[in-house]
Amino acid sequence: MRLLKIVPDHTNIDFVSLRGIAFAITMLLSLAAIGVTFAKGLNFGVDFVGGLMIEEKFATPPNQDKVRSLVDSLGVGQASLQQVGSANNLTIRLPVQSGADEGATNKVVKKVEGALAQQFPGATFSRYSTVSGKVSGELIKNGLLAVALAVLGIGLFAILRFEWQFGVSTVVAIVHDLLMTIGFFALTRFEFDLNIIAAVLTIIGYSINDKIVIDDRIRENMRRYRKMEMREIINLSVNETLPRTVMTSLTILLALFALLFLGGHVLRGFTAAMILGIFVGTYSSIYVSSSLLISLGLRAEPRLERIGKTDMSNAERVAPRKP
């Protein structure tokens, strides 16, 4: 039985020749993501802005202005509505209630639920969540700290494990992945909550795993082919790891697409972030992180001060001799 090979043997794609185009696309996408984020902002969930979020399912698509007017008339604060999943599902956000202990929150939820059920027959309550303003501020700080420490730790690891050029290229690629994810959420208006922070950290983990595999192969080939041009070493290394990269990405995407269509709208934002992260992470590993090593001056030849002039004969080896 022959094994399925998505990437043929002896694949030799000149990835480095496209690095100028890839860098331009990367820069444009990053600037676009920053622009969209500043222009539209993120649709922060209750985890980050605080307040009360009620999810209601209606028998038919409701008139949002009518729902908003009804909730505002209840005296529980100004409501903010958003469609979630199908047109029949709405989330109703209310500001933090004064003295909102569990009992007071339950009263507000029941008040809103009863009014909606009376005005919109067939409307059913799905769930609610509440976060105080103080807790939401701490969650924002801790979420940003977690992402920043993850990126910093990964960069330091790459510097210590390889050369400083690998650390810089890895951090640049990860920042690109993060900008793409944030821009995607600003554009689509998916709710940005703690689940998305978990997705972002998972994306970082996947990206660094892919990048470290390619970087390790690059360093191995730098030692093996000391007189080969750096662009040839990078092309060789990326092509050698390409079957593993493609197969890993495809298997993860199969699981994520199943979760996207069958997991319900609660997990839709998380799953969408993960799917985007797989595509963006794979792209940045091949076209951003690896090709950036050339621009940063990485060379395969050993430095004179490291090996000494008398040892230059050892650096002339192109490849191990075959017996």
Stockholm file with secondary structure:
# STOCKHOLM 1.0

chainA/1-323         MRLLKIVPDHTNIDFVSLRGIAFAITMLLSLAAIGVTFAKGLNFGVDFVGGLMIEEKFATPPNQDKVRSLVDSLGVGQASLQQVGSANNLTIRLPVQSGADEGATNKVVKKVEGALAQQFPGATFSRYSTVSGKVSGELIKNGLLAVALAVLGIGLFAILRFEWQFGVSTVVAIVHDLLMTIGFFALTRFEFDLNIIAAVLTIIGYSINDKIVIDDRIRENMRRYRKMEMREIINLSVNETLPRTVMTSLTILLALFALLFLGGHVLRGFTAAMILGIFVGTYSSIYVSSSLLISLGLRAEPRLERIGKTDMSNAERVAPRKP
#=GR chainA/1-323 SS CCCCCSSCTTCCCCCGGGHHHHHHHHHHHHHHHHHHHHHHCCEECHHHHCEEEEEEECSSCCCHHHHHHHHHTTTSCCCEEEECSSTTEEEEEECCCTTCCHHHHHHHHHHHHHHHHHHSTTCEEEEEEEECHHHHHHHHHHHHHHHHHHHHHHHHHHHHHSCHHHHHHHHHHHHHHHHHHHHHHHHHCCEESHHHHHHHHHHHHHHHHHHHHHHHHHHHHHHHCTTSCHHHHHHHHHHHHHHHHHHHHHHHHHHHHHHHHHSCGGGHHHHHHHHHHHHHHHHIIIIIIHHHHHHTTCCSSCCHHHHCGGGGGGGGCCSCCCC
#=GC SS_cons         CCCCCSSCTTCCCCCGGGHHHHHHHHHHHHHHHHHHHHHHCCEECHHHHCEEEEEEECSSCCCHHHHHHHHHTTTSCCCEEEECSSTTEEEEEECCCTTCCHHHHHHHHHHHHHHHHHHSTTCEEEEEEEECHHHHHHHHHHHHHHHHHHHHHHHHHHHHHSCHHHHHHHHHHHHHHHHHHHHHHHHHCCEESHHHHHHHHHHHHHHHHHHHHHHHHHHHHHHHCTTSCHHHHHHHHHHHHHHHHHHHHHHHHHHHHHHHHHSCGGGHHHHHHHHHHHHHHHHIIIIIIHHHHHHTTCCSSCCHHHHCGGGGGGGGCCSCCCC
//
